[in-house]
């Protein structure tokens, strides 16, 4: 079988398989994905409060530049996640997330000062 024939056969096979998928299957998969995202957010909320942030003394202890840089990246990533949750939150939950953002901002500034 020539390469061009093989490529055409693969394309035809893929088209046949994709045509077999119904809209109902697609909708069901979207529903599963939405539920999975909700579950991930809930699990993050449960573990988020258990994390203890390092103090300034802990950060200053002979950390290499790469370690401080990694901590800064992790803090920035967490800040982005908290901001996204803050945008969706209301009431008391929004205030709690704002307080968390303020803590993360302090930590970020300390880490930037070490670099």
C-alpha positions in Angstrom: 0.0 0.0 0.0 1.4 3.4 -1.0 1.8 6.1 1.5 -0.9 8.3 -0.2 -3.3 5.4 -0.2 -2.6 4.8 3.4 -3.2 8.4 4.3 -6.5 8.4 2.3 -7.6 5.2 4.1 -6.8 6.7 7.5 -8.8 9.9 6.7 -11.8 7.8 5.6 -11.6 5.7 8.7 -11.5 8.8 10.9 -14.4 10.4 9.1 -16.5 7.2 9.5 -15.7 7.0 13.2 -16.5 10.6 13.8 -19.8 10.4 12.0 -20.9 7.6 14.3 -20.7 9.9 17.3 -24.2 11.4 17.9 -24.9 14.8 19.4 -26.3 13.1 22.4 -22.9 11.6 23.1 -21.3 14.9 22.7 -23.8 16.5 25.2 -23.3 13.7 27.6 -19.5 14.2 27.5 -19.9 17.9 28.1 -22.0 17.2 31.1 -19.4 14.8 32.5 -16.6 17.4 31.9 -18.6 20.1 33.7 -19.1 17.8 36.7 -15.4 16.9 36.6 -14.5 20.6 36.8 -16.9 21.2 39.7 -15.3 18.3 41.5 -11.8 19.6 40.9 -12.8 23.0 42.3 -14.3 21.5 45.4 -11.3 19.4 46.0 -9.0 22.5 45.7 -11.2 24.4 48.2 -10.8 21.5 50.7 -7.1 21.3 50.4 -6.4 25.0 50.0 -7.1 25.8 53.7 -4.7 23.1 54.8 -1.7 24.7 53.1 0.6 26.6 55.4 2.4 29.5 53.8 6.1 30.0 54.7 7.1 32.9 56.8 9.7 35.4 55.8 12.3 33.6 57.9 11.5 30.3 56.2 11.9 31.9 52.8 15.3 33.6 53.6 16.9 30.3 54.8 19.7 29.7 52.3 17.3 29.2 49.4 18.8 29.2 45.9 17.5 31.5 43.2 15.9 28.6 41.4 14.0 27.6 44.5 12.8 31.2 45.2 11.8 31.5 41.6 9.8 28.3 41.7 8.0 29.5 44.8 7.3 32.8 43.1 5.8 30.9 40.1 3.7 28.7 42.4 2.4 31.8 44.3 1.6 33.6 41.1 -0.3 30.6 39.8 -2.3 30.3 43.0 -3.1 34.0 42.9 -4.6 33.6 39.4 -6.7 30.7 40.6 -7.9 32.6 43.6 -8.7 35.7 41.5 -10.9 33.5 39.1 -12.7 32.1 42.1 -13.1 35.6 43.6 -14.7 36.9 40.4 -17.4 34.2 40.7 -17.9 34.4 44.5 -20.4 36.4 46.5 -20.7 37.6 50.0 -18.7 36.1 52.8 -16.8 33.7 50.4 -15.7 36.8 48.3 -14.2 38.4 51.5 -12.4 35.2 52.4 -10.8 35.0 49.0 -9.9 38.7 49.1 -8.1 38.1 52.4 -6.3 35.1 50.8 -5.2 37.4 47.9 -3.8 39.9 50.3 -1.7 37.2 52.0 -0.5 35.9 48.7 0.4 39.4 47.6 2.6 39.8 50.7 4.3 36.5 50.0 4.8 37.4 46.4 6.5 40.8 47.3 8.8 39.1 49.7 9.8 36.5 47.1 10.4 39.2 44.5 12.5 41.1 47.0 14.7 38.0 47.4 15.4 37.8 43.7 
